[in-house]
């Protein structure tokens, strides 16, 4: 099943995408409340949907399918790390530590964009896209989401959504030299959508090792730039969720991104492999489309650069004690 949020004039609806319609949840429930109840309640809610309240999908504007409690973004594709490291750090490598455990960073849940939105950008000259699949966390019977193993983590996966982790590579490169971040190179925008596809819908795509063998594609201005199978991740999603919860906790509404797929899932990987800005960085007016088999697609147009107040340099201090 597909779960979405939408704007219908001044009203916001939350519920199911049912064929070519959107239908509100029964009892006025919201996506956050359904996630807090867990995937097990969804079939009964779908059976009770009010078809009389249905609206054509084509007549509403899709919003981001949830308001995330938090967003963790992993870097789970070896091929992406190998390529993009050269464009960001000047050296193509996959460090030995990458293989030891999944790595992620937290990003901004307050700048989430929906499919169809114009995405304003900072004053960057190396704007990039990142094609990712993300899981949405829900409640699981008998689990608090704290310090869970992979099997329990799997039961917390409510569903999947497409993610675009917009990236300003010039800003990211500077701040990563300080050995912290990324921060301002990433936190200006994140597209999530177009809806949440419940986990059971993708079970037929799981391979023998538990990886999702679905195709992911990146198009810029209508041209196919990169594609990969999500099953090329270094770890399956339950292991990413378990690592996020390691000596910590995941809660309903958390979003966990796979990290960028390989084989051209972002421009930075291609820049690193080719040693040049080929294809060129994204510019205002460019259309970016991400498509993931069995999940859907998100489309955004790059908006204007937005000037921000100047940044003061660090002051040199005497270090007097």
TORKOL-4160 file (C-alpha; in steps of 0.2 Angstrom, whole numbers, padded with zeros to 4 digits, m for minus):
321
<pt num="1" X="0000" Y="0000" Z="0000"/>
<pt num="2" X="0005" Y="0018" Z="m0003"/>
<pt num="3" X="0003" Y="0031" Z="0011"/>
<pt num="4" X="0004" Y="0050" Z="0007"/>
<pt num="5" X="0001" Y="0067" Z="0013"/>
<pt num="6" X="m0007" Y="0080" Z="0001"/>
<pt num="7" X="m0013" Y="0098" Z="0000"/>
<pt num="8" X="m0031" Y="0101" Z="m0007"/>
<pt num="9" X="m0032" Y="0119" Z="m0007"/>
<pt num="10" X="m0030" Y="0125" Z="0011"/>
<pt num="11" X="m0033" Y="0108" Z="0018"/>
<pt num="12" X="m0020" Y="0094" Z="0022"/>
<pt num="13" X="m0025" Y="0076" Z="0019"/>
<pt num="14" X="m0016" Y="0061" Z="0026"/>
<pt num="15" X="m0020" Y="0043" Z="0020"/>
<pt num="16" X="m0019" Y="0031" Z="0006"/>
<pt num="17" X="m0015" Y="0032" Z="m0012"/>
<pt num="18" X="m0029" Y="0021" Z="m0019"/>
<pt num="19" X="m0027" Y="0018" Z="m0038"/>
<pt num="20" X="m0028" Y="0036" Z="m0045"/>
<pt num="21" X="m0036" Y="0043" Z="m0029"/>
<pt num="22" X="m0031" Y="0049" Z="m0012"/>
<pt num="23" X="m0042" Y="0043" Z="0002"/>
<pt num="24" X="m0040" Y="0050" Z="0020"/>
<pt num="25" X="m0037" Y="0038" Z="0035"/>
<pt num="26" X="m0052" Y="0033" Z="0045"/>
<pt num="27" X="m0055" Y="0042" Z="0061"/>
<pt num="28" X="m0045" Y="0057" Z="0056"/>
<pt num="29" X="m0028" Y="0048" Z="0059"/>
<pt num="30" X="m0012" Y="0056" Z="0053"/>
<pt num="31" X="0003" Y="0047" Z="0046"/>
<pt num="32" X="0013" Y="0050" Z="0062"/>
<pt num="33" X="m0001" Y="0041" Z="0072"/>
<pt num="34" X="m0001" Y="0027" Z="0060"/>
<pt num="35" X="0018" Y="0025" Z="0061"/>
<pt num="36" X="0016" Y="0025" Z="0080"/>
<pt num="37" X="0004" Y="0010" Z="0079"/>
<pt num="38" X="0015" Y="0000" Z="0067"/>
<pt num="39" X="0013" Y="m0008" Z="0050"/>
<pt num="40" X="0001" Y="m0022" Z="0057"/>
<pt num="41" X="m0013" Y="m0009" Z="0058"/>
<pt num="42" X="m0012" Y="m0004" Z="0040"/>
<pt num="43" X="m0023" Y="m0018" Z="0032"/>
<pt num="44" X="m0038" Y="m0014" Z="0044"/>
<pt num="45" X="m0036" Y="0004" Z="0041"/>
<pt num="46" X="m0036" Y="0002" Z="0022"/>
<pt num="47" X="m0052" Y="m0009" Z="0023"/>
<pt num="48" X="m0061" Y="0005" Z="0033"/>
<pt num="49" X="m0056" Y="0019" Z="0021"/>
<pt num="50" X="m0070" Y="0031" Z="0016"/>
<pt num="51" X="m0071" Y="0030" Z="m0002"/>
<pt num="52" X="m0084" Y="0044" Z="m0002"/>
<pt num="53" X="m0070" Y="0055" Z="0004"/>
<pt num="54" X="m0058" Y="0051" Z="m0011"/>
<pt num="55" X="m0051" Y="0064" Z="m0022"/>
<pt num="56" X="m0042" Y="0062" Z="m0038"/>
<pt num="57" X="m0023" Y="0061" Z="m0036"/>
<pt num="58" X="m0021" Y="0072" Z="m0051"/>
<pt num="59" X="m0031" Y="0086" Z="m0042"/>
<pt num="60" X="m0021" Y="0087" Z="m0026"/>
<pt num="61" X="m0003" Y="0092" Z="m0022"/>
<pt num="62" X="0008" Y="0079" Z="m0014"/>
<pt num="63" X="0017" Y="0084" Z="0002"/>
<pt num="64" X="0032" Y="0075" Z="0009"/>
<pt num="65" X="0024" Y="0059" Z="0015"/>
<pt num="66" X="0029" Y="0062" Z="0033"/>
<pt num="67" X="0036" Y="0075" Z="0045"/>
<pt num="68" X="0052" Y="0065" Z="0050"/>
<pt num="69" X="0057" Y="0064" Z="0069"/>
<pt num="70" X="0075" Y="0063" Z="0063"/>
<pt num="71" X="0085" Y="0059" Z="0047"/>
<pt num="72" X="0100" Y="0048" Z="0047"/>
<pt num="73" X="0109" Y="0046" Z="0030"/>
<pt num="74" X="0121" Y="0032" Z="0028"/>
<pt num="75" X="0135" Y="0029" Z="0015"/>
<pt num="76" X="0132" Y="0011" Z="0011"/>
<pt num="77" X="0137" Y="0010" Z="m0008"/>
<pt num="78" X="0156" Y="0006" Z="m0010"/>
<pt num="79" X="0156" Y="0011" Z="m0028"/>
<pt num="80" X="0149" Y="0028" Z="m0023"/>
<pt num="81" X="0162" Y="0031" Z="m0010"/>
<pt num="82" X="0176" Y="0026" Z="m0022"/>
<pt num="83" X="0171" Y="0039" Z="m0035"/>
<pt num="84" X="0165" Y="0053" Z="m0024"/>
<pt num="85" X="0180" Y="0053" Z="m0013"/>
<pt num="86" X="0190" Y="0060" Z="m0027"/>
<pt num="87" X="0179" Y="0074" Z="m0031"/>
<pt num="88" X="0177" Y="0080" Z="m0012"/>
<pt num="89" X="0194" Y="0075" Z="m0005"/>
<pt num="90" X="0205" Y="0074" Z="m0020"/>
<pt num="91" X="0209" Y="0056" Z="m0018"/>
<pt num="92" X="0199" Y="0041" Z="m0024"/>
<pt num="93" X="0198" Y="0028" Z="m0010"/>
<pt num="94" X="0187" Y="0017" Z="0001"/>
<pt num="95" X="0196" Y="0018" Z="0018"/>
<pt num="96" X="0197" Y="0001" Z="0028"/>
<pt num="97" X="0186" Y="0008" Z="0041"/>
<pt num="98" X="0171" Y="0009" Z="0029"/>
<pt num="99" X="0170" Y="m0010" Z="0029"/>
<pt num="100" X="0170" Y="m0012" Z="0048"/>
<pt num="101" X="0153" Y="m0004" Z="0051"/>
<pt num="102" X="0139" Y="0007" Z="0042"/>
<pt num="103" X="0142" Y="0025" Z="0044"/>
<pt num="104" X="0129" Y="0039" Z="0044"/>
<pt num="105" X="0126" Y="0057" Z="0048"/>
<pt num="106" X="0111" Y="0066" Z="0054"/>
<pt num="107" X="0104" Y="0080" Z="0043"/>
<pt num="108" X="0090" Y="0093" Z="0045"/>
<pt num="109" X="0072" Y="0087" Z="0046"/>
<pt num="110" X="0065" Y="0105" Z="0045"/>
<pt num="111" X="0071" Y="0107" Z="0026"/>
<pt num="112" X="0062" Y="0092" Z="0019"/>
<pt num="113" X="0055" Y="0096" Z="0002"/>
<pt num="114" X="0041" Y="0086" Z="m0008"/>
<pt num="115" X="0041" Y="0081" Z="m0026"/>
<pt num="116" X="0036" Y="0095" Z="m0037"/>
<pt num="117" X="0043" Y="0108" Z="m0026"/>
<pt num="118" X="0056" Y="0121" Z="m0032"/>
<pt num="119" X="0071" Y="0119" Z="m0022"/>
<pt num="120" X="0081" Y="0135" Z="m0018"/>
<pt num="121" X="0099" Y="0133" Z="m0015"/>
<pt num="122" X="0114" Y="0141" Z="m0006"/>
<pt num="123" X="0128" Y="0151" Z="m0015"/>
<pt num="124" X="0136" Y="0135" Z="m0022"/>
<pt num="125" X="0145" Y="0132" Z="m0038"/>
<pt num="126" X="0145" Y="0113" Z="m0037"/>
<pt num="127" X="0127" Y="0108" Z="m0034"/>
<pt num="128" X="0124" Y="0090" Z="m0034"/>
<pt num="129" X="0110" Y="0077" Z="m0032"/>
<pt num="130" X="0110" Y="0060" Z="m0023"/>
<pt num="131" X="0099" Y="0046" Z="m0028"/>
<pt num="132" X="0094" Y="0036" Z="m0013"/>
<pt num="133" X="0081" Y="0024" Z="m0006"/>
<pt num="134" X="0076" Y="0027" Z="0012"/>
<pt num="135" X="0066" Y="0017" Z="0025"/>
<pt num="136" X="0053" Y="0024" Z="0037"/>
<pt num="137" X="0053" Y="0018" Z="0055"/>
<pt num="138" X="0037" Y="0012" Z="0063"/>
<pt num="139" X="0032" Y="0004" Z="0080"/>
<pt num="140" X="0036" Y="m0015" Z="0081"/>
<pt num="141" X="0027" Y="m0027" Z="0093"/>
<pt num="142" X="0037" Y="m0030" Z="0109"/>
<pt num="143" X="0051" Y="m0018" Z="0105"/>
<pt num="144" X="0056" Y="m0001" Z="0111"/>
<pt num="145" X="0068" Y="0002" Z="0096"/>
<pt num="146" X="0083" Y="0003" Z="0108"/>
<pt num="147" X="0099" Y="m0007" Z="0105"/>
<pt num="148" X="0090" Y="m0020" Z="0093"/>
<pt num="149" X="0097" Y="m0034" Z="0083"/>
<pt num="150" X="0094" Y="m0035" Z="0064"/>
<pt num="151" X="0079" Y="m0047" Z="0065"/>
<pt num="152" X="0070" Y="m0035" Z="0077"/>
<pt num="153" X="0076" Y="m0020" Z="0067"/>
<pt num="154" X="0067" Y="m0027" Z="0052"/>
<pt num="155" X="0051" Y="m0027" Z="0061"/>
<pt num="156" X="0053" Y="m0008" Z="0063"/>
<pt num="157" X="0054" Y="m0005" Z="0044"/>
<pt num="158" X="0037" Y="0002" Z="0041"/>
<pt num="159" X="0040" Y="0006" Z="0022"/>
<pt num="160" X="0051" Y="0014" Z="0009"/>
<pt num="161" X="0052" Y="0031" Z="0001"/>
<pt num="162" X="0063" Y="0040" Z="m0012"/>
<pt num="163" X="0076" Y="0052" Z="m0006"/>
<pt num="164" X="0086" Y="0065" Z="m0014"/>
<pt num="165" X="0100" Y="0071" Z="m0002"/>
<pt num="166" X="0104" Y="0088" Z="m0011"/>
<pt num="167" X="0123" Y="0092" Z="m0009"/>
<pt num="168" X="0133" Y="0108" Z="m0012"/>
<pt num="169" X="0150" Y="0099" Z="m0015"/>
<pt num="170" X="0161" Y="0115" Z="m0013"/>
<pt num="171" X="0154" Y="0119" Z="0004"/>
<pt num="172" X="0155" Y="0100" Z="0009"/>
<pt num="173" X="0173" Y="0099" Z="0003"/>
<pt num="174" X="0178" Y="0114" Z="0014"/>
<pt num="175" X="0169" Y="0108" Z="0030"/>
<pt num="176" X="0175" Y="0090" Z="0028"/>
<pt num="177" X="0193" Y="0096" Z="0029"/>
<pt num="178" X="0189" Y="0101" Z="0047"/>
<pt num="179" X="0185" Y="0082" Z="0050"/>
<pt num="180" X="0167" Y="0086" Z="0055"/>
<pt num="181" X="0151" Y="0086" Z="0045"/>
<pt num="182" X="0144" Y="0087" Z="0032"/>
<pt num="183" X="0134" Y="0102" Z="0038"/>
<pt num="184" X="0130" Y="0117" Z="0027"/>
<pt num="185" X="0134" Y="0107" Z="0011"/>
<pt num="186" X="0119" Y="0096" Z="0015"/>
<pt num="187" X="0106" Y="0104" Z="0027"/>
<pt num="188" X="0098" Y="0116" Z="0015"/>
<pt num="189" X="0086" Y="0103" Z="0007"/>
<pt num="190" X="0081" Y="0085" Z="0007"/>
<pt num="191" X="0068" Y="0078" Z="m0005"/>
<pt num="192" X="0057" Y="0064" Z="0002"/>
<pt num="193" X="0043" Y="0056" Z="m0008"/>
<pt num="194" X="0032" Y="0054" Z="m0017"/>
<pt num="195" X="0024" Y="0042" Z="m0004"/>
<pt num="196" X="0028" Y="0028" Z="0008"/>
<pt num="197" X="0027" Y="0011" Z="0001"/>
<pt num="198" X="0023" Y="m0002" Z="0014"/>
<pt num="199" X="0037" Y="m0014" Z="0017"/>
<pt num="200" X="0026" Y="m0029" Z="0012"/>
<pt num="201" X="0025" Y="m0022" Z="m0005"/>
<pt num="202" X="0044" Y="m0024" Z="m0008"/>
<pt num="203" X="0046" Y="m0041" Z="0000"/>
<pt num="204" X="0046" Y="m0050" Z="m0018"/>
<pt num="205" X="0061" Y="m0040" Z="m0022"/>
<pt num="206" X="0072" Y="m0046" Z="m0008"/>
<pt num="207" X="0086" Y="m0057" Z="m0014"/>
<pt num="208" X="0092" Y="m0073" Z="m0005"/>
<pt num="209" X="0104" Y="m0062" Z="0006"/>
<pt num="210" X="0090" Y="m0050" Z="0011"/>
<pt num="211" X="0095" Y="m0035" Z="m0001"/>
<pt num="212" X="0082" Y="m0026" Z="m0011"/>
<pt num="213" X="0085" Y="m0030" Z="m0029"/>
<pt num="214" X="0076" Y="m0014" Z="m0036"/>
<pt num="215" X="0083" Y="m0003" Z="m0050"/>
<pt num="216" X="0086" Y="0015" Z="m0046"/>
<pt num="217" X="0088" Y="0029" Z="m0059"/>
<pt num="218" X="0093" Y="0047" Z="m0060"/>
<pt num="219" X="0088" Y="0058" Z="m0074"/>
<pt num="220" X="0093" Y="0076" Z="m0076"/>
<pt num="221" X="0084" Y="0087" Z="m0089"/>
<pt num="222" X="0076" Y="0071" Z="m0096"/>
<pt num="223" X="0093" Y="0062" Z="m0098"/>
<pt num="224" X="0098" Y="0046" Z="m0089"/>
<pt num="225" X="0114" Y="0050" Z="m0080"/>
<pt num="226" X="0115" Y="0035" Z="m0068"/>
<pt num="227" X="0107" Y="0019" Z="m0062"/>
<pt num="228" X="0111" Y="0005" Z="m0050"/>
<pt num="229" X="0103" Y="m0009" Z="m0041"/>
<pt num="230" X="0099" Y="m0005" Z="m0022"/>
<pt num="231" X="0105" Y="m0023" Z="m0019"/>
<pt num="232" X="0123" Y="m0017" Z="m0021"/>
<pt num="233" X="0123" Y="m0009" Z="m0004"/>
<pt num="234" X="0136" Y="m0015" Z="0008"/>
<pt num="235" X="0123" Y="m0019" Z="0021"/>
<pt num="236" X="0104" Y="m0024" Z="0020"/>
<pt num="237" X="0092" Y="m0011" Z="0028"/>
<pt num="238" X="0089" Y="m0021" Z="0044"/>
<pt num="239" X="0107" Y="m0020" Z="0048"/>
<pt num="240" X="0107" Y="m0001" Z="0045"/>
<pt num="241" X="0092" Y="0001" Z="0057"/>
<pt num="242" X="0101" Y="m0010" Z="0070"/>
<pt num="243" X="0117" Y="0000" Z="0069"/>
<pt num="244" X="0107" Y="0016" Z="0071"/>
<pt num="245" X="0099" Y="0009" Z="0086"/>
<pt num="246" X="0116" Y="0002" Z="0093"/>
<pt num="247" X="0117" Y="0010" Z="0111"/>
<pt num="248" X="0104" Y="0022" Z="0105"/>
<pt num="249" X="0086" Y="0021" Z="0099"/>
<pt num="250" X="0075" Y="0022" Z="0083"/>
<pt num="251" X="0057" Y="0029" Z="0085"/>
<pt num="252" X="0042" Y="0030" Z="0073"/>
<pt num="253" X="0045" Y="0043" Z="0061"/>
<pt num="254" X="0063" Y="0041" Z="0059"/>
<pt num="255" X="0070" Y="0041" Z="0041"/>
<pt num="256" X="0086" Y="0032" Z="0037"/>
<pt num="257" X="0093" Y="0034" Z="0019"/>
<pt num="258" X="0103" Y="0021" Z="0010"/>
<pt num="259" X="0116" Y="0033" Z="0004"/>
<pt num="260" X="0119" Y="0037" Z="m0014"/>
<pt num="261" X="0118" Y="0022" Z="m0026"/>
<pt num="262" X="0134" Y="0019" Z="m0037"/>
<pt num="263" X="0136" Y="0020" Z="m0056"/>
<pt num="264" X="0132" Y="0038" Z="m0057"/>
<pt num="265" X="0119" Y="0040" Z="m0043"/>
<pt num="266" X="0126" Y="0058" Z="m0041"/>
<pt num="267" X="0137" Y="0069" Z="m0051"/>
<pt num="268" X="0151" Y="0070" Z="m0039"/>
<pt num="269" X="0155" Y="0051" Z="m0042"/>
<pt num="270" X="0156" Y="0055" Z="m0061"/>
<pt num="271" X="0167" Y="0071" Z="m0057"/>
<pt num="272" X="0179" Y="0060" Z="m0047"/>
<pt num="273" X="0180" Y="0046" Z="m0060"/>
<pt num="274" X="0183" Y="0058" Z="m0074"/>
<pt num="275" X="0194" Y="0071" Z="m0066"/>
<pt num="276" X="0183" Y="0085" Z="m0072"/>
<pt num="277" X="0166" Y="0093" Z="m0069"/>
<pt num="278" X="0157" Y="0082" Z="m0082"/>
<pt num="279" X="0142" Y="0083" Z="m0082"/>
<pt num="280" X="0142" Y="0101" Z="m0076"/>
<pt num="281" X="0135" Y="0105" Z="m0059"/>
<pt num="282" X="0117" Y="0108" Z="m0057"/>
<pt num="283" X="0110" Y="0126" Z="m0061"/>
<pt num="284" X="0094" Y="0135" Z="m0057"/>
<pt num="285" X="0081" Y="0129" Z="m0069"/>
<pt num="286" X="0087" Y="0111" Z="m0071"/>
<pt num="287" X="0075" Y="0097" Z="m0068"/>
<pt num="288" X="0080" Y="0082" Z="m0057"/>
<pt num="289" X="0070" Y="0066" Z="m0057"/>
<pt num="290" X="0074" Y="0051" Z="m0046"/>
<pt num="291" X="0065" Y="0034" Z="m0050"/>
<pt num="292" X="0065" Y="0018" Z="m0039"/>
<pt num="293" X="0057" Y="0003" Z="m0045"/>
<pt num="294" X="0042" Y="m0002" Z="m0035"/>
<pt num="295" X="0042" Y="0014" Z="m0025"/>
<pt num="296" X="0040" Y="0029" Z="m0037"/>
<pt num="297" X="0048" Y="0045" Z="m0042"/>
<pt num="298" X="0052" Y="0062" Z="m0036"/>
<pt num="299" X="0054" Y="0077" Z="m0048"/>
<pt num="300" X="0061" Y="0094" Z="m0043"/>
<pt num="301" X="0067" Y="0109" Z="m0052"/>
<pt num="302" X="0082" Y="0118" Z="m0045"/>
<pt num="303" X="0077" Y="0135" Z="m0039"/>
<pt num="304" X="0087" Y="0152" Z="m0037"/>
<pt num="305" X="0103" Y="0154" Z="m0026"/>
<pt num="306" X="0098" Y="0162" Z="m0010"/>
<pt num="307" X="0111" Y="0174" Z="m0003"/>
<pt num="308" X="0114" Y="0172" Z="0016"/>
<pt num="309" X="0123" Y="0184" Z="0028"/>
<pt num="310" X="0142" Y="0184" Z="0027"/>
<pt num="311" X="0151" Y="0172" Z="0038"/>
<pt num="312" X="0164" Y="0179" Z="0050"/>
<pt num="313" X="0182" Y="0171" Z="0051"/>
<pt num="314" X="0188" Y="0164" Z="0067"/>
<pt num="315" X="0197" Y="0176" Z="0078"/>
<pt num="316" X="0215" Y="0173" Z="0083"/>
<pt num="317" X="0215" Y="0173" Z="0102"/>
<pt num="318" X="0230" Y="0175" Z="0113"/>
<pt num="319" X="0226" Y="0159" Z="0123"/>
<pt num="320" X="0231" Y="0168" Z="0139"/>
<pt num="321" X="0225" Y="0158" Z="0154"/>
